[in-house]
Amino acid sequence: VSGMIRPNDHVDVIGTFEFPKKGGEKGETDLVSLTVLQDVLVLATGRETAKTAAQGGFGVTAPSGYSTVTLQVLPREAEILAFAEQIKGRLYLSLRNRNEPGNAKTIPQIDYTEIKTALEGLNRERQFMTNGR
């Protein structure tokens, strides 16, 4: 997360996993990415909490790096994250826009086929949003 996430931010948790291939032979897998949790509150980054951040961090400046992020999740969500780690999934955090509250109702799984078919349209949409065209 490159040190950009701070306590009180909201993040999405994205996981990349190897799932059994649909209709494939036994042992064949597909690499799939999907949003595991949406709009999760960050309680702490390393040892910095919302309280220490409000007081100016540790000493003069807050620590520049951290290796842990503490999230506010429900017990069932904690189980999902623990399971994802055990199956050798990779978890990533995506910092949410403060002006974009709420959750998407449906989020597709992303695999090689989805990227191939959706990438051109996504790039066109981003250019439109950036350039207003």
TORPA-4810 file (N, C-alpha, C, O; in nm, 3 decimals):
<nodes>
NODE_1_0.082_-0.121_0.000_0.000_0.000_0.000_0.086_0.126_0.000_0.033_0.237_0.005_V
NODE_2_0.216_0.109_-0.006_0.310_0.220_-0.022_0.299_0.328_0.084_0.336_0.443_0.059_S
NODE_3_0.250_0.295_0.203_0.242_0.394_0.310_0.134_0.499_0.293_0.130_0.595_0.369_G
NODE_4_0.046_0.483_0.196_-0.057_0.582_0.169_-0.180_0.566_0.259_-0.252_0.663_0.281_M
NODE_5_-0.203_0.448_0.309_-0.322_0.423_0.390_-0.294_0.462_0.534_-0.189_0.430_0.590_I
NODE_6_-0.389_0.533_0.594_-0.377_0.583_0.731_-0.500_0.539_0.812_-0.602_0.502_0.755_R
NODE_7_-0.489_0.543_0.944_-0.606_0.513_1.026_-0.723_0.605_0.990_-0.703_0.722_0.957_P
NODE_8_-0.842_0.552_0.995_-0.970_0.616_0.959_-0.997_0.618_0.809_-1.105_0.662_0.768_N
NODE_9_-0.904_0.571_0.726_-0.932_0.555_0.584_-1.024_0.435_0.566_-1.041_0.354_0.657_D
NODE_10_-1.083_0.426_0.449_-1.164_0.310_0.413_-1.099_0.242_0.293_-1.051_0.309_0.202_H
NODE_11_-1.098_0.110_0.295_-1.034_0.033_0.189_-1.125_-0.079_0.142_-1.219_-0.119_0.210_V
NODE_12_-1.095_-0.129_0.023_-1.152_-0.254_-0.026_-1.041_-0.357_-0.015_-0.925_-0.325_-0.038_D
NODE_13_-1.076_-0.480_0.018_-0.979_-0.590_0.023_-1.001_-0.673_-0.102_-1.110_-0.725_-0.125_V
NODE_14_-0.896_-0.685_-0.182_-0.902_-0.760_-0.307_-0.813_-0.882_-0.293_-0.700_-0.872_-0.244_I
NODE_15_-0.862_-0.996_-0.335_-0.784_-1.119_-0.325_-0.759_-1.179_-0.462_-0.843_-1.170_-0.551_G
NODE_16_-0.643_-1.240_-0.478_-0.611_-1.316_-0.598_-0.587_-1.460_-0.556_-0.506_-1.486_-0.467_T
NODE_17_-0.657_-1.552_-0.620_-0.656_-1.692_-0.579_-0.647_-1.783_-0.701_-0.678_-1.742_-0.813_F
NODE_18_-0.603_-1.907_-0.677_-0.610_-2.010_-0.779_-0.730_-2.097_-0.746_-0.732_-2.167_-0.644_E
NODE_19_-0.831_-2.092_-0.832_-0.952_-2.171_-0.815_-0.949_-2.289_-0.911_-0.888_-2.280_-1.018_F
NODE_20_-1.015_-2.398_-0.875_-1.026_-2.509_-0.970_-1.091_-2.460_-1.100_-1.189_-2.386_-1.098_P
NODE_21_-1.036_-2.502_-1.210_-1.084_-2.459_-1.342_-1.221_-2.521_-1.371_-1.240_-2.641_-1.357_K
NODE_22_-1.316_-2.435_-1.413_-1.450_-2.483_-1.447_-1.442_-2.571_-1.571_-1.392_-2.528_-1.675_K
NODE_23_-1.491_-2.691_-1.559_-1.493_-2.783_-1.673_-1.356_-2.836_-1.709_-1.341_-2.905_-1.810_G
NODE_24_-1.255_-2.804_-1.631_-1.120_-2.850_-1.659_-1.093_-2.985_-1.597_-1.175_-3.040_-1.523_G
NODE_25_-0.977_-3.037_-1.628_-0.936_-3.165_-1.570_-0.897_-3.146_-1.425_-0.868_-3.034_-1.382_E
NODE_26_-0.895_-3.254_-1.352_-0.861_-3.249_-1.211_-0.720_-3.189_-1.195_-0.626_-3.229_-1.264_K
NODE_27_-0.709_-3.094_-1.104_-0.580_-3.031_-1.079_-0.556_-2.904_-1.159_-0.465_-2.827_-1.127_G
NODE_28_-0.637_-2.879_-1.262_-0.622_-2.755_-1.339_-0.683_-2.639_-1.262_-0.788_-2.653_-1.200_E
NODE_29_-0.615_-2.524_-1.266_-0.664_-2.408_-1.192_-0.667_-2.284_-1.280_-0.597_-2.277_-1.382_T
NODE_30_-0.749_-2.188_-1.240_-0.755_-2.056_-1.301_-0.714_-1.955_-1.196_-0.752_-1.968_-1.080_D
NODE_31_-0.637_-1.854_-1.236_-0.603_-1.744_-1.147_-0.716_-1.643_-1.154_-0.753_-1.597_-1.262_L
NODE_32_-0.773_-1.609_-1.038_-0.890_-1.521_-1.031_-0.868_-1.415_-0.925_-0.818_-1.444_-0.816_V
NODE_33_-0.905_-1.290_-0.957_-0.904_-1.182_-0.858_-1.048_-1.140_-0.833_-1.130_-1.136_-0.925_S
NODE_34_-1.077_-1.107_-0.707_-1.211_-1.062_-0.674_-1.207_-0.975_-0.549_-1.115_-0.986_-0.467_L
NODE_35_-1.306_-0.889_-0.537_-1.317_-0.806_-0.418_-1.376_-0.891_-0.307_-1.488_-0.941_-0.318_T
NODE_36_-1.300_-0.907_-0.199_-1.340_-0.991_-0.087_-1.427_-0.911_0.009_-1.533_-0.958_0.050_V
NODE_37_-1.384_-0.790_0.045_-1.459_-0.702_0.136_-1.456_-0.560_0.081_-1.357_-0.518_0.021_L
NODE_38_-1.565_-0.487_0.102_-1.574_-0.349_0.055_-1.590_-0.252_0.171_-1.650_-0.284_0.273_Q
NODE_39_-1.534_-0.134_0.154_-1.556_-0.022_0.245_-1.525_-0.057_0.390_-1.608_-0.039_0.479_D
NODE_40_-1.403_-0.107_0.413_-1.360_-0.150_0.546_-1.281_-0.037_0.613_-1.193_0.022_0.551_V
NODE_41_-1.313_-0.009_0.738_-1.244_0.095_0.813_-1.106_0.048_0.857_-1.091_-0.063_0.909_L
NODE_42_-1.005_0.132_0.837_-0.870_0.105_0.883_-0.857_0.158_1.026_-0.875_0.277_1.050_V
NODE_43_-0.827_0.069_1.121_-0.811_0.108_1.260_-0.668_0.152_1.291_-0.646_0.245_1.369_L
NODE_44_-0.571_0.084_1.228_-0.431_0.117_1.255_-0.345_0.077_1.137_-0.378_-0.015_1.062_A
NODE_45_-0.234_0.148_1.122_-0.130_0.112_1.026_-0.001_0.101_1.106_0.050_0.200_1.158_T
NODE_46_0.052_-0.021_1.116_0.164_-0.043_1.206_0.117_-0.014_1.348_0.019_-0.071_1.394_G
NODE_47_0.188_0.075_1.417_0.149_0.112_1.553_0.071_0.243_1.556_0.030_0.288_1.663_R
NODE_48_0.049_0.304_1.441_-0.026_0.430_1.437_-0.176_0.402_1.437_-0.227_0.330_1.351_E
NODE_49_-0.245_0.459_1.533_-0.390_0.446_1.541_-0.452_0.583_1.512_-0.381_0.682_1.495_T
NODE_50_-0.584_0.587_1.506_-0.651_0.715_1.483_-0.616_0.813_1.594_-0.599_0.933_1.568_A
NODE_51_-0.604_0.764_1.716_-0.571_0.851_1.829_-0.430_0.908_1.818_-0.410_1.028_1.837_K
NODE_52_-0.332_0.823_1.786_-0.195_0.873_1.775_-0.179_0.964_1.653_-0.101_1.059_1.657_T
NODE_53_-0.252_0.936_1.547_-0.246_1.022_1.428_-0.302_1.160_1.460_-0.248_1.261_1.414_A
NODE_54_-0.410_1.166_1.537_-0.470_1.294_1.574_-0.379_1.374_1.666_-0.385_1.497_1.670_A
NODE_55_-0.294_1.303_1.741_-0.201_1.370_1.832_-0.067_1.401_1.765_0.027_1.443_1.832_Q
NODE_56_-0.059_1.380_1.635_0.065_1.409_1.563_0.156_1.289_1.545_0.273_1.306_1.512_G
NODE_57_0.104_1.168_1.566_0.183_1.048_1.543_0.282_1.024_1.654_0.263_1.071_1.766_G
NODE_58_0.387_0.952_1.624_0.492_0.917_1.719_0.599_1.024_1.711_0.664_1.038_1.607_F
NODE_59_0.619_1.099_1.817_0.720_1.204_1.815_0.678_1.316_1.722_0.562_1.358_1.724_G
NODE_60_0.770_1.365_1.641_0.742_1.478_1.552_0.662_1.434_1.430_0.570_1.505_1.388_V
NODE_61_0.695_1.320_1.374_0.624_1.273_1.254_0.580_1.129_1.274_0.638_1.055_1.353_T
NODE_62_0.479_1.093_1.201_0.431_0.955_1.205_0.531_0.865_1.134_0.607_0.912_1.049_A
NODE_63_0.534_0.735_1.167_0.626_0.645_1.100_0.600_0.641_0.951_0.485_0.646_0.907_P
NODE_64_0.707_0.632_0.871_0.690_0.637_0.726_0.654_0.503_0.666_0.603_0.498_0.554_S
NODE_65_0.679_0.394_0.736_0.646_0.264_0.682_0.583_0.175_0.787_0.595_0.199_0.907_G
NODE_66_0.516_0.072_0.741_0.453_-0.023_0.831_0.437_-0.154_0.758_0.432_-0.157_0.635_Y
NODE_67_0.429_-0.260_0.833_0.413_-0.392_0.770_0.279_-0.455_0.803_0.248_-0.563_0.753_S
NODE_68_0.199_-0.388_0.887_0.066_-0.441_0.919_-0.039_-0.331_0.907_-0.011_-0.213_0.929_T
NODE_69_-0.159_-0.374_0.873_-0.275_-0.285_0.869_-0.384_-0.356_0.947_-0.415_-0.472_0.919_V
NODE_70_-0.443_-0.288_1.044_-0.550_-0.345_1.124_-0.683_-0.292_1.073_-0.704_-0.171_1.066_T
NODE_71_-0.773_-0.384_1.039_-0.902_-0.348_0.982_-1.014_-0.381_1.080_-1.002_-0.475_1.159_L
NODE_72_-1.122_-0.304_1.075_-1.240_-0.332_1.155_-1.330_-0.424_1.073_-1.393_-0.382_0.976_Q
NODE_73_-1.336_-0.550_1.113_-1.418_-0.648_1.042_-1.503_-0.725_1.140_-1.474_-0.731_1.259_V
NODE_74_-1.608_-0.785_1.088_-1.693_-0.874_1.166_-1.622_-1.009_1.185_-1.532_-1.041_1.107_L
NODE_75_-1.661_-1.086_1.284_-1.595_-1.216_1.304_-1.598_-1.305_1.180_-1.498_-1.370_1.148_P
NODE_76_-1.709_-1.308_1.109_-1.718_-1.391_0.988_-1.623_-1.340_0.879_-1.563_-1.419_0.806_R
NODE_77_-1.608_-1.207_0.870_-1.515_-1.150_0.773_-1.371_-1.184_0.809_-1.289_-1.209_0.720_E
NODE_78_-1.339_-1.184_0.939_-1.205_-1.224_0.984_-1.177_-1.369_0.945_-1.065_-1.402_0.907_A
NODE_79_-1.277_-1.455_0.956_-1.261_-1.594_0.916_-1.232_-1.605_0.767_-1.147_-1.685_0.726_E
NODE_80_-1.301_-1.526_0.687_-1.279_-1.527_0.542_-1.137_-1.483_0.510_-1.071_-1.545_0.427_I
NODE_81_-1.090_-1.377_0.575_-0.954_-1.329_0.550_-0.850_-1.432_0.594_-0.750_-1.452_0.526_L
NODE_82_-0.873_-1.497_0.708_-0.781_-1.600_0.755_-0.777_-1.718_0.659_-0.670_-1.771_0.629_A
NODE_83_-0.893_-1.758_0.610_-0.899_-1.868_0.513_-0.826_-1.831_0.384_-0.752_-1.911_0.328_F
NODE_84_-0.848_-1.707_0.338_-0.782_-1.661_0.215_-0.630_-1.668_0.230_-0.560_-1.705_0.135_A
NODE_85_-0.581_-1.634_0.345_-0.437_-1.641_0.369_-0.389_-1.786_0.369_-0.283_-1.815_0.314_E
NODE_86_-0.466_-1.876_0.428_-0.425_-2.016_0.438_-0.423_-2.087_0.303_-0.345_-2.181_0.284_Q
NODE_87_-0.507_-2.044_0.210_-0.507_-2.110_0.078_-0.409_-2.042_-0.016_-0.416_-2.056_-0.138_I
NODE_88_-0.317_-1.968_0.044_-0.209_-1.903_-0.032_-0.261_-1.797_-0.128_-0.201_-1.771_-0.232_K
NODE_89_-0.374_-1.736_-0.091_-0.423_-1.623_-0.169_-0.339_-1.501_-0.137_-0.276_-1.493_-0.031_G
NODE_90_-0.338_-1.406_-0.226_-0.269_-1.279_-0.203_-0.376_-1.174_-0.182_-0.468_-1.162_-0.262_R
NODE_91_-0.362_-1.098_-0.074_-0.459_-0.994_-0.042_-0.397_-0.858_-0.066_-0.280_-0.834_-0.033_L
NODE_92_-0.475_-0.767_-0.123_-0.433_-0.632_-0.154_-0.536_-0.535_-0.097_-0.654_-0.569_-0.085_Y
NODE_93_-0.492_-0.416_-0.063_-0.584_-0.313_-0.017_-0.593_-0.205_-0.123_-0.492_-0.163_-0.181_L
NODE_94_-0.712_-0.160_-0.148_-0.738_-0.052_-0.242_-0.801_0.063_-0.165_-0.909_0.049_-0.109_S
NODE_95_-0.733_0.177_-0.161_-0.782_0.293_-0.089_-0.906_0.347_-0.157_-0.906_0.369_-0.278_L
NODE_96_-1.012_0.369_-0.081_-1.139_0.416_-0.137_-1.143_0.568_-0.144_-1.083_0.637_-0.061_R
NODE_97_-1.212_0.618_-0.242_-1.240_0.760_-0.255_-1.333_0.801_-0.142_-1.438_0.740_-0.122_N
NODE_98_-1.295_0.904_-0.068_-1.379_0.949_0.045_-1.517_0.996_0.000_-1.611_0.997_0.079_R
NODE_99_-1.529_1.036_-0.126_-1.657_1.087_-0.178_-1.740_0.978_-0.243_-1.844_1.007_-0.303_N
NODE_100_-1.697_0.854_-0.232_-1.770_0.743_-0.293_-1.810_0.642_-0.186_-1.749_0.536_-0.174_E
NODE_101_-1.913_0.674_-0.109_-1.954_0.583_-0.002_-2.029_0.462_-0.056_-2.077_0.462_-0.169_P
NODE_102_-2.037_0.361_0.027_-2.121_0.245_-0.006_-2.048_0.137_-0.082_-1.928_0.146_-0.110_G
NODE_103_-2.124_0.034_-0.114_-2.070_-0.084_-0.180_-2.136_-0.106_-0.315_-2.253_-0.071_-0.334_N
NODE_104_-2.061_-0.162_-0.406_-2.119_-0.205_-0.533_-2.203_-0.329_-0.507_-2.164_-0.414_-0.427_A
NODE_105_-2.316_-0.340_-0.573_-2.404_-0.454_-0.549_-2.347_-0.581_-0.610_-2.357_-0.689_-0.551_K
NODE_106_-2.289_-0.569_-0.728_-2.228_-0.687_-0.791_-2.089_-0.650_-0.839_-2.067_-0.546_-0.901_T
NODE_107_-1.996_-0.736_-0.810_-1.858_-0.718_-0.856_-1.816_-0.848_-0.921_-1.816_-0.953_-0.857_I
NODE_108_-1.780_-0.843_-1.049_-1.744_-0.968_-1.117_-1.607_-1.018_-1.074_-1.521_-0.941_-1.031_P
NODE_109_-1.588_-1.149_-1.086_-1.455_-1.206_-1.071_-1.376_-1.166_-1.194_-1.430_-1.159_-1.304_Q
NODE_110_-1.249_-1.141_-1.175_-1.164_-1.106_-1.287_-1.069_-1.221_-1.314_-0.993_-1.262_-1.226_I
NODE_111_-1.074_-1.272_-1.434_-0.980_-1.376_-1.477_-0.929_-1.338_-1.615_-0.959_-1.229_-1.665_D
NODE_112_-0.853_-1.424_-1.677_-0.794_-1.391_-1.806_-0.900_-1.356_-1.911_-0.882_-1.262_-1.988_Y
NODE_113_-1.009_-1.430_-1.913_-1.114_-1.405_-2.011_-1.179_-1.269_-1.988_-1.201_-1.195_-2.083_T
NODE_114_-1.208_-1.236_-1.862_-1.271_-1.107_-1.830_-1.180_-0.991_-1.868_-1.226_-0.891_-1.923_E
NODE_115_-1.053_-1.003_-1.838_-0.959_-0.896_-1.873_-0.956_-0.876_-2.024_-0.961_-0.763_-2.073_I
NODE_116_-0.947_-0.984_-2.096_-0.938_-0.976_-2.243_-1.062_-0.909_-2.303_-1.050_-0.827_-2.394_K
NODE_117_-1.179_-0.942_-2.252_-1.301_-0.888_-2.312_-1.338_-0.750_-2.258_-1.404_-0.673_-2.328_T
NODE_118_-1.296_-0.717_-2.136_-1.340_-0.592_-2.074_-1.238_-0.479_-2.081_-1.275_-0.362_-2.065_A
NODE_119_-1.112_-0.508_-2.105_-1.007_-0.409_-2.094_-1.027_-0.289_-2.187_-1.008_-0.175_-2.144_L
NODE_120_-1.063_-0.313_-2.310_-1.081_-0.203_-2.405_-1.191_-0.107_-2.358_-1.173_0.014_-2.362_E
NODE_121_-1.303_-0.161_-2.315_-1.413_-0.077_-2.267_-1.377_-0.001_-2.140_-1.415_0.115_-2.125_G
NODE_122_-1.304_-0.065_-2.049_-1.262_0.002_-1.927_-1.168_0.118_-1.956_-1.180_0.225_-1.895_L
NODE_123_-1.075_0.098_-2.047_-0.982_0.206_-2.083_-1.057_0.323_-2.148_-1.025_0.439_-2.122_N
NODE_124_-1.153_0.293_-2.232_-1.234_0.398_-2.295_-1.311_0.477_-2.189_-1.317_0.600_-2.195_R
NODE_125_-1.368_0.406_-2.093_-1.444_0.470_-1.985_-1.353_0.560_-1.900_-1.393_0.671_-1.864_E
NODE_126_-1.232_0.514_-1.870_-1.138_0.594_-1.790_-1.097_0.720_-1.868_-1.089_0.828_-1.809_R
NODE_127_-1.072_0.708_-1.996_-1.037_0.826_-2.076_-1.151_0.927_-2.077_-1.127_1.048_-2.068_Q
NODE_128_-1.273_0.879_-2.087_-1.388_0.967_-2.085_-1.397_1.041_-1.951_-1.419_1.162_-1.949_F
NODE_129_-1.379_0.968_-1.841_-1.386_1.029_-1.709_-1.273_1.129_-1.688_-1.294_1.234_-1.627_M
NODE_130_-1.155_1.098_-1.738_-1.038_1.186_-1.720_-1.045_1.309_-1.809_-1.016_1.420_-1.765_T
NODE_131_-1.084_1.288_-1.933_-1.081_1.397_-2.031_-1.217_1.462_-2.054_-1.225_1.565_-2.121_N
NODE_132_-1.322_1.404_-2.002_-1.456_1.457_-2.023_-1.505_1.443_-2.165_-1.590_1.520_-2.210_G
NODE_133_-1.451_1.345_-2.236_-1.491_1.321_-2.375_-1.591_1.211_-2.385_-1.635_1.177_-2.495_R
</nodes>
